[in-house]
Amino acid sequence: MKLALVGVGSAGGRIVDRLVTLEESTGRNLSNGNVLVFDTAEDGFADLEFVPESRRAVFGDTHPEIGPDGTDGDPDLGVEVAREDIHELRRAFDDLEFTEVDGALLVAGLAGGTGGGAGAVLLEELQTVCDEPVYALGVLPAADEPDRSALNAARAFPSFVDIADNVVLFDNENWRSTLEYVEPSVAADVDAARTESETDTTVDENTADEDTDSEETSDAEDGEEAASVVNYVELNRAVATRILSLFGAGELESTSIAENRADASDLARTLETGGVSTIGRAELELDSPGTRVPWLPIPSWLPERLRSWLEGDAAEGGPTDAAKVKRLVRRAADGKLTLPCEIDSADRALVVLSGPPDAVSRKGFESARYWLERETDTVEVLAGDEPRPRASSLTATVLLSNVTAVPRIDALQQRAVVAQESLEDGDRETLEDGEFIW
């Protein structure tokens, strides 16, 4: 599925920047150059390396309340300046070729004044100028971020869900809780080395539980000293890799013909439920071929299993058997999702298997699909392939659409209610209105 990528606020801009570089390094043509990032502060672009300067737009900078830190975490100010500069924002959208894409994806940190506030306004505008579905990727704040961040996210969340055709959420708290801190300078060096060496999205993101990571904080902490020093590199990589594995499936510049290719219609059908969605991903390193000298005969007296291994001949005629493929899909669905949830609360699901065509057990793939149908309690489970003949691993990506049993959302809203009650009477807003709240 080809998408126009729109980043709003510093968090949204950084994630879009990561998506752009992963597109280039993996050969997946997701955006076809249709990229824009918006911010209320020029400094919000300081960390961007791959989004061209011509695709960066600052707005609201003439507003008297906009300072060096942009909206400084005030979503009402974000909405106000976006409304005032709406004509300028519309002109910026002229740079996007909506006729060349299957949809648009707006990326924003929901806790930020620019991302959560102005982001909702930009979502509305995208819906008016783009005839294709408009999706959103929203980043939730971590538990140790200020109460203000939780309140902002809780206010922005219903607006995004109401306006976008579907909202994929990424929960900072869920991811940072199992990730260790890395000094930003060290992380930047590691990231640069990885970027140079990447040739595929087969970076083992399923082992992100063990990777060195730090949180992708929202715009709300711009200009504030966070509880811990923030390093964005690995979390940006985690969310971008999952977005690319899902939406970029089948968008390789050169690919084989898939037996059951995943395409844009599969994604659109899965996401047309609306609501909130989550993505899971798991990876299996394949056995390297050529473990023996090809001209060396295999003794007939060796056990059959050892002979099969030496011949590189698995039970299904490839490196992976049915059981391994099924386990891989289960790991993707039961493992670390972008948003933790009860998977049986999903309305629809999609599973994409990416890797060498001869490594895929059709029996295992179908078995995994039936398992997912049982676990999600829905028959609307779509499945597709993405052939990557030269890949050294097999990747399963699972999309769960319109999940409703999400404890993290409940906890965020409860915290926001408490935070709101502590505000001055004049600053109170209602959290009960599910429509556009500004």
PAKEGU-195802 format. One record per residue (C-alpha): x, y, z. Coordinates in Angstrom, 2 decimals. Last residue first. Layout:
// PAKEGU-195802
(r (X; Y; Z))
...
This chain:
// PAKEGU-195802
(r (-12.00; 21.73; 20.50))
(r (-13.32; 18.30; 21.47))
(r (-13.93; 16.65; 18.12))
(r (-16.51; 14.12; 19.17))
(r (-16.31; 11.65; 22.05))
(r (-17.47; 14.18; 24.64))
(r (-16.74; 12.78; 28.09))
(r (-13.33; 14.33; 28.61))
(r (-14.71; 17.80; 29.39))
(r (-12.26; 20.67; 29.65))
(r (-11.06; 22.41; 32.79))
(r (-8.72; 25.39; 32.56))
(r (-10.99; 27.93; 34.24))
(r (-11.63; 25.62; 37.18))
(r (-7.90; 25.37; 37.89))
(r (-6.56; 21.90; 37.28))
(r (-6.45; 19.07; 39.81))
(r (-9.64; 17.48; 38.51))
(r (-8.07; 17.29; 35.08))
(r (-5.18; 15.21; 36.34))
(r (-7.52; 12.72; 38.01))
(r (-9.55; 12.41; 34.81))
(r (-6.35; 12.03; 32.79))
(r (-5.16; 9.18; 34.99))
(r (-8.42; 7.35; 34.41))
(r (-8.16; 7.96; 30.66))
(r (-4.62; 6.60; 30.52))
(r (-5.55; 3.53; 32.57))
(r (-8.49; 2.73; 30.27))
(r (-6.31; 3.20; 27.20))
(r (-3.66; 0.87; 28.62))
(r (-6.27; -1.77; 29.50))
(r (-7.25; -2.18; 25.82))
(r (-10.26; -4.43; 25.22))
(r (-11.70; -2.74; 22.12))
(r (-9.46; -3.76; 19.22))
(r (-10.63; -2.26; 15.94))
(r (-8.09; -3.99; 13.71))
(r (-5.44; -6.53; 14.68))
(r (-2.55; -6.47; 12.20))
(r (-0.02; -9.31; 12.27))
(r (3.45; -9.30; 10.72))
(r (5.33; -12.57; 10.27))
(r (8.95; -12.45; 9.13))
(r (11.14; -15.20; 7.65))
(r (14.87; -14.62; 7.65))
(r (17.91; -14.58; 5.38))
(r (16.17; -12.65; 2.62))
(r (17.39; -13.16; -0.95))
(r (14.09; -14.42; -2.38))
(r (11.91; -11.78; -0.72))
(r (8.33; -12.86; -1.50))
(r (5.62; -10.97; 0.42))
(r (2.73; -13.27; 1.16))
(r (-0.87; -12.72; 2.24))
(r (-3.48; -13.50; 4.86))
(r (-6.91; -12.14; 5.75))
(r (-8.71; -13.02; 8.97))
(r (-12.40; -12.18; 8.95))
(r (-13.59; -15.41; 10.53))
(r (-13.50; -13.82; 13.96))
(r (-12.91; -15.10; 17.48))
(r (-9.49; -13.45; 17.60))
(r (-7.88; -16.62; 18.95))
(r (-9.87; -18.98; 16.75))
(r (-9.26; -17.02; 13.55))
(r (-5.59; -16.64; 14.47))
(r (-5.27; -20.43; 14.78))
(r (-6.91; -20.86; 11.38))
(r (-4.38; -18.45; 9.89))
(r (-1.50; -20.26; 11.53))
(r (-2.68; -23.58; 10.09))
(r (-2.92; -21.98; 6.66))
(r (0.64; -20.69; 6.94))
(r (1.92; -24.02; 8.27))
(r (0.39; -25.95; 5.40))
(r (1.76; -23.46; 2.93))
(r (5.23; -23.91; 4.44))
(r (7.18; -20.83; 3.45))
(r (10.93; -21.10; 2.94))
(r (10.70; -21.64; -0.83))
(r (9.17; -18.20; -1.25))
(r (12.05; -16.48; 0.59))
(r (10.65; -14.07; 3.19))
(r (7.58; -12.16; 4.31))
(r (4.43; -13.62; 5.83))
(r (1.61; -11.11; 6.23))
(r (-1.24; -11.67; 8.69))
(r (-4.42; -9.60; 8.71))
(r (-7.06; -9.39; 11.41))
(r (-10.62; -8.20; 11.82))
(r (-12.98; -7.18; 14.62))
(r (-10.39; -7.45; 17.38))
(r (-11.54; -8.11; 20.97))
(r (-10.09; -11.64; 20.89))
(r (-6.65; -10.06; 20.79))
(r (-6.96; -8.69; 24.30))
(r (-4.74; -5.64; 24.05))
(r (-1.19; -4.33; 24.26))
(r (-0.52; -1.52; 21.75))
(r (2.46; -1.81; 19.39))
(r (2.21; -5.51; 20.14))
(r (4.91; -7.41; 22.01))
(r (4.23; -11.11; 21.68))
(r (0.99; -13.06; 21.34))
(r (0.20; -12.06; 17.76))
(r (3.74; -12.07; 16.35))
(r (4.77; -15.09; 18.42))
(r (1.70; -16.97; 17.20))
(r (2.65; -16.19; 13.60))
(r (6.13; -17.62; 14.18))
(r (4.76; -20.67; 15.97))
(r (2.61; -21.49; 12.94))
(r (5.57; -21.12; 10.61))
(r (7.70; -23.34; 12.83))
(r (5.03; -26.06; 13.03))
(r (4.59; -26.17; 9.26))
(r (8.28; -26.67; 8.52))
(r (10.89; -24.04; 7.75))
(r (14.03; -24.34; 5.60))
(r (12.12; -25.65; 2.58))
(r (10.65; -28.84; 1.12))
(r (7.96; -29.20; 3.75))
(r (9.89; -31.61; 5.94))
(r (13.08; -29.63; 5.52))
(r (15.77; -30.43; 2.96))
(r (19.05; -28.60; 3.39))
(r (20.86; -31.77; 2.33))
(r (22.85; -31.73; 5.53))
(r (19.65; -31.33; 7.55))
(r (17.95; -34.18; 5.72))
(r (20.94; -36.48; 6.34))
(r (20.91; -35.55; 10.03))
(r (17.23; -36.42; 10.30))
(r (17.72; -39.69; 8.41))
(r (20.48; -40.89; 10.73))
(r (23.85; -41.29; 8.94))
(r (24.64; -44.71; 7.41))
(r (24.12; -43.48; 3.86))
(r (27.15; -41.21; 4.08))
(r (26.55; -37.81; 2.43))
(r (28.79; -37.28; -0.58))
(r (31.08; -34.21; -0.69))
(r (30.55; -32.31; -3.94))
(r (28.40; -29.63; -2.33))
(r (30.81; -28.95; 0.57))
(r (28.50; -28.76; 3.55))
(r (26.51; -26.00; 5.28))
(r (25.54; -24.64; 1.86))
(r (22.28; -23.11; 2.88))
(r (22.01; -20.90; 5.93))
(r (19.26; -21.92; 8.32))
(r (16.62; -19.22; 8.45))
(r (16.37; -16.56; 11.15))
(r (12.80; -16.30; 12.37))
(r (11.11; -12.96; 12.91))
(r (8.08; -11.74; 14.80))
(r (5.83; -8.70; 14.41))
(r (2.68; -7.42; 16.05))
(r (0.59; -4.41; 15.04))
(r (-2.29; -2.67; 16.83))
(r (-5.53; -1.05; 15.74))
(r (-7.98; 1.49; 17.13))
(r (-11.35; 2.38; 15.65))
(r (-12.33; 2.07; 12.01))
(r (-13.57; -1.24; 10.65))
(r (-12.17; -0.24; 7.25))
(r (-8.73; -1.32; 8.47))
(r (-8.93; -4.95; 7.37))
(r (-10.48; -4.09; 4.01))
(r (-7.92; -1.37; 3.36))
(r (-5.05; -3.70; 4.22))
(r (-6.29; -6.48; 1.95))
(r (-7.01; -3.98; -0.84))
(r (-3.48; -2.60; -0.63))
(r (-1.89; -5.95; -1.41))
(r (-0.69; -9.14; 0.25))
(r (0.30; -11.64; -2.44))
(r (-1.13; -15.14; -2.34))
(r (1.15; -17.22; -4.55))
(r (3.50; -14.26; -4.72))
(r (5.14; -13.15; -7.95))
(r (8.74; -12.30; -7.20))
(r (9.87; -8.84; -6.17))
(r (11.79; -5.85; -7.45))
(r (11.01; -2.38; -6.12))
(r (9.47; -3.90; -3.01))
(r (5.98; -2.58; -2.34))
(r (4.39; -5.97; -1.62))
(r (4.36; -5.41; 2.13))
(r (5.08; -1.73; 2.77))
(r (1.95; -1.17; 4.87))
(r (2.73; -4.01; 7.28))
(r (6.49; -4.41; 7.40))
(r (6.87; -0.64; 6.96))
(r (4.64; 0.17; 9.93))
(r (6.42; -2.45; 12.02))
(r (9.85; -1.17; 11.07))
(r (8.83; 2.41; 11.79))
(r (7.57; 1.54; 15.29))
(r (10.72; -0.31; 16.29))
(r (13.17; 2.08; 14.60))
(r (11.63; 5.09; 16.28))
(r (11.87; 3.20; 19.55))
(r (15.52; 2.43; 18.86))
(r (16.70; 5.95; 18.03))
(r (14.68; 8.14; 20.34))
(r (17.04; 8.76; 23.24))
(r (15.61; 10.73; 26.13))
(r (17.44; 11.62; 29.31))
(r (15.35; 10.55; 32.28))
(r (12.62; 12.27; 34.27))
(r (12.33; 14.77; 31.43))
(r (13.60; 18.35; 31.66))
(r (11.09; 20.57; 29.90))
(r (11.56; 22.65; 26.73))
(r (9.65; 20.13; 24.64))
(r (8.05; 17.72; 27.09))
(r (4.58; 18.01; 25.60))
(r (5.99; 17.27; 22.14))
(r (5.78; 13.59; 22.98))
(r (8.49; 11.24; 24.09))
(r (9.91; 8.42; 22.03))
(r (11.31; 6.30; 24.85))
(r (14.65; 4.59; 24.98))
(r (16.03; 1.44; 23.55))
(r (18.78; -1.10; 23.80))
(r (17.39; -4.28; 22.32))
(r (16.28; -7.15; 24.52))
(r (12.54; -6.67; 24.25))
(r (13.25; -5.53; 20.71))
(r (13.92; -9.17; 19.91))
(r (10.95; -9.22; 17.58))
(r (12.57; -6.28; 15.81))
(r (15.18; -8.55; 14.34))
(r (16.24; -6.35; 11.45))
(r (14.65; -8.25; 8.57))
(r (13.58; -4.92; 7.19))
(r (16.14; -5.43; 4.45))
(r (19.54; -4.22; 3.29))
(r (20.66; -2.37; 6.39))
(r (24.42; -1.86; 6.73))
(r (24.62; 1.92; 6.41))
(r (21.55; 2.47; 8.57))
(r (22.91; 0.12; 11.21))
(r (26.16; 2.05; 11.51))
(r (24.32; 5.34; 11.80))
(r (22.02; 3.87; 14.43))
(r (24.93; 2.62; 16.49))
(r (26.57; 6.04; 16.39))
(r (23.30; 7.74; 17.33))
(r (22.76; 5.29; 20.17))
(r (26.19; 6.06; 21.58))
(r (25.53; 9.80; 21.50))
(r (22.07; 9.32; 23.01))
(r (23.41; 7.28; 25.95))
(r (21.51; 4.00; 26.01))
(r (18.75; 3.10; 28.46))
(r (17.45; -0.43; 28.77))
(r (14.24; -1.63; 27.22))
(r (11.57; -3.79; 28.80))
(r (9.42; -1.03; 30.30))
(r (10.24; 1.24; 27.35))
(r (7.97; -0.70; 25.03))
(r (4.74; -0.91; 26.99))
(r (5.13; 2.64; 28.28))
(r (5.71; 4.11; 24.83))
(r (2.46; 2.68; 23.51))
(r (2.14; 2.79; 19.73))
(r (-1.39; 3.20; 18.40))
(r (-2.73; 2.54; 14.91))
(r (-5.76; 4.75; 14.26))
(r (-8.32; 3.97; 11.55))
(r (-10.41; 6.03; 9.12))
(r (-9.23; 9.12; 10.97))
(r (-11.61; 11.78; 12.33))
(r (-13.38; 10.09; 15.26))
(r (-10.38; 8.04; 16.36))
(r (-8.12; 11.10; 16.22))
(r (-10.62; 13.19; 18.18))
(r (-11.12; 10.45; 20.77))
(r (-7.34; 10.24; 21.39))
(r (-6.55; 13.95; 21.54))
(r (-8.16; 14.55; 24.94))
(r (-6.67; 11.43; 26.54))
(r (-3.29; 12.28; 25.03))
(r (-3.36; 15.82; 26.42))
(r (-4.39; 14.60; 29.86))
(r (-1.65; 11.96; 29.92))
(r (0.94; 14.53; 28.88))
(r (-0.25; 17.01; 31.52))
(r (0.11; 14.31; 34.14))
(r (3.85; 14.50; 33.41))
(r (5.71; 11.57; 31.78))
(r (6.42; 8.65; 34.08))
(r (3.67; 6.47; 32.61))
(r (4.94; 6.77; 29.05))
(r (3.06; 8.85; 26.50))
(r (0.98; 7.35; 23.67))
(r (2.16; 7.64; 20.05))
(r (-0.55; 7.91; 17.39))
(r (-0.32; 6.54; 13.86))
(r (-3.23; 7.87; 11.82))
(r (-5.05; 6.66; 8.74))
(r (-6.70; 8.58; 5.90))
(r (-8.48; 6.38; 3.37))
(r (-8.40; 7.59; -0.27))
(r (-10.12; 10.70; -1.61))
(r (-7.50; 12.95; -0.02))
(r (-8.14; 16.71; 0.15))
(r (-11.01; 16.87; 2.67))
(r (-9.85; 13.98; 4.85))
(r (-6.36; 15.44; 4.95))
(r (-7.80; 18.69; 6.26))
(r (-9.54; 16.93; 9.13))
(r (-6.35; 15.06; 9.98))
(r (-4.48; 18.37; 9.92))
(r (-6.85; 19.74; 12.55))
(r (-6.34; 16.65; 14.71))
(r (-2.56; 17.00; 14.41))
(r (-2.77; 20.64; 15.51))
(r (-3.73; 19.48; 18.99))
(r (-2.19; 16.05; 19.59))
(r (0.97; 16.57; 17.55))
(r (1.43; 20.30; 18.16))
(r (0.51; 20.38; 21.84))
(r (2.04; 16.99; 22.38))
(r (0.56; 14.03; 24.23))
(r (-0.81; 12.42; 21.07))
(r (2.62; 12.11; 19.47))
(r (1.89; 12.31; 15.77))
(r (1.96; 10.41; 12.48))
(r (-0.55; 11.03; 9.69))
(r (-0.86; 8.20; 7.17))
(r (-2.45; 8.82; 3.78))
(r (-4.07; 6.42; 1.32))
(r (-3.62; 4.31; -1.79))
(r (-1.10; 6.69; -3.33))
(r (-0.37; 8.20; -6.76))
(r (-3.50; 10.34; -7.04))
(r (-2.67; 11.92; -3.69))
(r (0.44; 13.56; -5.12))
(r (1.53; 15.61; -2.11))
(r (3.10; 19.03; -2.68))
(r (-0.36; 20.65; -2.73))
(r (-0.64; 19.64; 0.94))
(r (1.56; 22.63; 1.79))
(r (-1.04; 24.93; 0.27))
(r (-3.63; 23.50; 2.65))
(r (-1.39; 24.21; 5.61))
(r (-0.97; 27.83; 4.53))
(r (-4.74; 28.18; 4.20))
(r (-5.23; 26.69; 7.67))
(r (-2.85; 29.11; 9.35))
(r (-5.38; 30.46; 11.86))
(r (-6.93; 27.04; 12.40))
(r (-3.52; 25.47; 12.96))
(r (-2.61; 28.28; 15.36))
(r (-5.73; 27.67; 17.46))
(r (-5.51; 23.88; 17.43))
(r (-1.94; 23.95; 18.70))
(r (-2.84; 26.57; 21.30))
(r (-5.54; 24.23; 22.57))
(r (-3.01; 21.39; 22.52))
(r (-0.61; 23.22; 24.89))
(r (2.63; 21.21; 25.16))
(r (5.00; 24.14; 24.70))
(r (3.13; 25.21; 21.55))
(r (6.41; 25.85; 19.74))
(r (9.42; 25.47; 22.01))
(r (11.08; 28.66; 20.76))
(r (7.83; 30.54; 21.44))
(r (4.31; 30.53; 20.04))
(r (2.06; 32.77; 22.13))
(r (2.36; 35.81; 19.86))
(r (1.47; 33.81; 16.72))
(r (3.97; 34.45; 13.94))
(r (5.44; 30.95; 14.19))
(r (2.03; 29.34; 13.72))
(r (3.33; 27.12; 10.94))
(r (6.67; 25.55; 10.05))
(r (6.70; 23.25; 7.02))
(r (9.32; 20.65; 6.12))
(r (9.13; 18.94; 2.71))
(r (11.53; 21.33; 0.98))
(r (14.02; 20.56; 3.72))
(r (14.13; 16.96; 2.50))
(r (13.13; 14.27; 5.03))
(r (16.25; 12.16; 5.58))
(r (18.16; 13.69; 8.48))
(r (15.62; 15.07; 10.93))
(r (16.85; 15.67; 14.48))
(r (16.73; 19.47; 14.28))
(r (13.28; 19.56; 12.69))
(r (11.47; 20.47; 15.90))
(r (13.94; 23.34; 16.30))
(r (11.98; 25.21; 13.62))
(r (9.04; 25.33; 16.02))
(r (5.33; 24.96; 15.24))
(r (5.90; 21.73; 13.38))
(r (4.85; 20.01; 10.17))
(r (6.39; 17.15; 8.20))
(r (5.52; 16.23; 4.62))
(r (6.23; 13.12; 2.52))
(r (5.03; 11.87; -0.86))
(r (8.41; 10.65; -2.13))
(r (7.03; 7.35; -3.42))
(r (5.60; 6.80; 0.05))
(r (6.01; 3.04; 0.54))
(r (8.60; 2.14; -2.09))
(r (10.27; -0.72; -0.25))
(r (13.91; -1.11; -1.26))
(r (15.02; -1.87; 2.29))
(r (17.57; 0.92; 2.79))
(r (15.55; 3.57; 0.98))
(r (12.23; 2.85; 2.65))
(r (14.00; 2.51; 5.99))
(r (15.39; 6.04; 5.55))
(r (11.96; 7.49; 4.86))
(r (10.32; 5.60; 7.71))
(r (12.90; 6.95; 10.15))
(r (12.15; 10.53; 9.07))
(r (8.44; 9.82; 9.45))
(r (9.13; 8.70; 13.02))
(r (11.17; 11.81; 13.76))
(r (8.56; 14.14; 12.33))
(r (5.72; 12.58; 14.31))
(r (7.63; 12.93; 17.58))
(r (8.64; 16.53; 16.83))
(r (5.16; 17.67; 15.86))
(r (3.10; 16.45; 12.91))
(r (4.41; 13.92; 10.40))
(r (2.54; 13.32; 7.15))
(r (3.32; 10.28; 5.01))
(r (1.43; 9.81; 1.73))
(r (0.92; 6.08; 1.49))
(r (1.47; 3.31; -1.06))
(r (0.00; 0.00; 0.00))
